[in-house]
Amino acid sequence: MPRILDSLSGPSVLKQLSSTELEVLAAEIRDELIRTVTNTGGHLASNLGVVELTLALHRVFDSPRDKLIWDVGHQSYVHKMLTGRKDLFFSLRQFGGLSGFTDKSESPHDHFTSGHASTSISSALGIAAARDLAGDDFHVIAIIGDGSLTGGMAFEAINQAGHLGKRLIVVLNDNGMAISPSVGAVARWSNRLRFSSRYQKAKEKAHRIFHRIPFGGWFSTVAGVAKRKFKGLVLPTMFWEDLGLTYVGPFNGHDSGELIRALEQVKKNCTGPTLVHVYTTKGKGYLPAEEDCITFHGIPPNGSGNGKGPTYSAVFADTLLRLMERNDRVVAITAAMKEGTGLCGVADRYPDRFFDVGICEQHAVTFAAGLASRGFVPVVAIYSTFLQRAFDQIIHDVCLQELPVIFAVDRAGIVGEDGKTHQGAFDLSYLSLIPGMVVAAAKDGRELEDLLYTASKSGRPVAIRYPRGSASGPLEPHEFEEIEIGKGEVLKSGQDLAILAVGTMVETAMKVAAGLENSGVSAAVVNARFVKPLDSDLIREVSGVTKRVVTLEENAPVGGLGAAVMGLLHSSGQDDVRVKCIALPDDFVEHGSQQLLRLKYRLDAGSIRREIMAAFPELSLEKPAIKPA
Ligand SMILES: Cc1ncc(C[n+]2csc(CCOP(=O)(O)OP(=O)(O)O)c2C)c(N)n1
């Protein structure tokens, strides 16, 4: 039988479908999600949870005239299928294919490119303000999850929305989960409401009596009945209405009929900022995802396997456990990424010294600063891309006050399929410009252990970056070794050129040097280890010998290792040293597998070797190739 999904030419077709057809379509979409995402990888549970909500939004509103703004954008797969991208859905998150998030360059139905949490209400409010200034008349609808609502920016936007009073619809997609359960007072409020039989009864009673009264009257009636009947009951409406938003709901996010009716009322009657509260079930309709929505929040591509050994995140978490065992002042902080950063074991073992602050990177950093100011040693584990959020907090609340906060900068460098909003391309740049900050990159798992140990003893702010993926290097347990801050190491000597590398590029540098050796070029390899402070003596010394330097880093070309080395050589008068900097491009890196992107951006050993020979062509003339015996 032909699928309704296949005949959909655009979202406007939804307006003609009967309720039964909508139900069939919802089932087809779920099948498509499960089939495709278990293959490509991606945010399966989040999307399964918004099937009916997305259908209802597209049925009631007129996209792209009305603007749907998805927070994070990880739950926009159904929206993509309904807005002309179904035939490309197979290419989700693949190189050259559909993005796993909303992307302005992909469709006129995506009005804002996103990937980071808590931006939807701000951007939607800006669009609503632009609409009013331009004399336009469309609807703007921000759809935000309860997890993303924990981000301070969402509340900053609500604060302004309540003040401006502009027509804006905020749909709160409340499934009680971020990646793990949502934390904090707002989550508690929502939970109380979800299970408040008194409120539900009041709502049902009001519904029975007044269901024919238009929206404004209907919802204020709920409040009225509840107020009269239950003195002292804290009404959900109060929280939002005190902030200047009209609250409606909560609605069953899997009942298309109820959702469509509610959204139609909102569309017809709303004149100011309105919050539509919808309860959904993460993973809805696929039992494994409903039962374990944490695992199914984001799943890897089929066949991606588990890599060679423990991931860097696992090495980090094991090391942190060891440090916490030895020193009861060491505490761990995550911004809603307990699973991703590997901290579940830490949370179980030391619940009092583990803090999940919600999706609040800024707060996480200043909270850590507060702990450090009282003699604790906070370890803040945040992905490179999300730590960007806390730039000023790192400057103003940590480094300016010389507080010993340790930043475990996970997912540094190319992260792969999550794409341009998630690549860890900038941390070496934005961290190393801050006075007093120590910026290190681990060349392998063992060095990560030693750097963390070193940081915990240093009494200084230290950031240690490490990538997504399996840790290389020796894995057997070893006693920690303190590393002198600002000291690199020579891994191989050579006379023709010196390759200075950081992090996982050190391993690549060794391969490059071996390849060059085969061409008769003698390359030294230095693990720079610290981008700040640089090992100035060592770098001056090796470059003085070779007069040719190559820097290697998986970071943007501006402000990272290469820039630091060039600055050093220039300021120390070594202008006769020629430098070739190899890094990521000065651009946003798209999505695709890590391996493919490294090839595309020529960060693999073969490409680097060719680039070196092109930069220093005299090397091939000077040195006859070594012929195998
Ligand atoms: C600034 C930022 N920090 C962390 C993340 C990682 N992240 C992606 S989705 C997500 C949970 C979002 O929860 P919610 O908004 O409730 O959506 P749900 O998946 O539950 O539908 C997190 C923490 C992010 N995208 N942006």
The ligand as an SDF file (V2000), in Angstrom:
LIG
                    3D

 26 27  0  0  0  0  0  0  0  0999 V2000
   24.7350   24.4800   24.9660 C   0  0  0  0  0  0  0  0  0  0  0  0
   24.4940   23.0060   24.8050 C   0  0  0  0  0  0  0  0  0  0  0  0
   24.8860   22.1630   25.7810 N   0  0  0  0  0  0  0  0  0  0  0  0
   24.6750   20.8250   25.6370 C   0  0  0  0  0  0  0  0  0  0  0  0
   24.0680   20.3290   24.5140 C   0  0  0  0  0  0  0  0  0  0  0  0
   23.9290   18.8270   24.3150 C   0  0  0  0  0  0  0  0  0  0  0  0
   22.4890   18.4490   24.2660 N   0  0  0  0  0  0  0  0  0  0  0  0
   21.8770   18.2020   23.0880 C   0  0  0  0  0  0  0  0  0  0  0  0
   20.2720   17.8170   23.2830 S   0  0  0  0  0  0  0  0  0  0  0  0
   20.3960   17.9200   24.9550 C   0  0  0  0  0  0  0  0  0  0  0  0
   19.1970   17.6570   25.8050 C   0  0  0  0  0  0  0  0  0  0  0  0
   18.0760   18.5570   25.4370 C   0  0  0  0  0  0  0  0  0  0  0  0
   16.9750   18.2600   26.2390 O   0  0  0  0  0  0  0  0  0  0  0  0
   15.5560   18.7710   25.7940 P   0  0  0  0  0  0  0  0  0  0  0  0
   15.6580   20.1610   25.3430 O   0  0  0  0  0  0  0  0  0  0  0  0
   14.6220   18.5010   26.9080 O   0  0  0  0  0  0  0  0  0  0  0  0
   15.2160   17.9030   24.5240 O   0  0  0  0  0  0  0  0  0  0  0  0
   14.8100   16.3560   24.4210 P   0  0  0  0  0  0  0  0  0  0  0  0
   15.9500   15.6890   23.7200 O   0  0  0  0  0  0  0  0  0  0  0  0
   14.5700   15.8090   25.7800 O   0  0  0  0  0  0  0  0  0  0  0  0
   13.5940   16.3420   23.5990 O   0  0  0  0  0  0  0  0  0  0  0  0
   21.6810   18.2700   25.3440 C   0  0  0  0  0  0  0  0  0  0  0  0
   22.1410   18.4390   26.7330 C   0  0  0  0  0  0  0  0  0  0  0  0
   23.7110   21.2530   23.5190 C   0  0  0  0  0  0  0  0  0  0  0  0
   23.1770   20.8510   22.3760 N   0  0  0  0  0  0  0  0  0  0  0  0
   23.9190   22.5700   23.6930 N   0  0  0  0  0  0  0  0  0  0  0  0
  1  2  1  0
  2  3  1  0
  2 26  2  0
  3  4  2  0
  4  5  1  0
  5  6  1  0
  5 24  2  0
  6  7  1  0
  7  8  2  0
  7 22  1  0
  8  9  1  0
  9 10  1  0
 10 11  1  0
 10 22  2  0
 11 12  1  0
 12 13  1  0
 13 14  1  0
 14 15  2  0
 14 16  1  0
 14 17  1  0
 17 18  1  0
 18 19  2  0
 18 20  1  0
 18 21  1  0
 22 23  1  0
 24 25  1  0
 24 26  1  0
M  CHG  1   7   1
M  END
$$$$
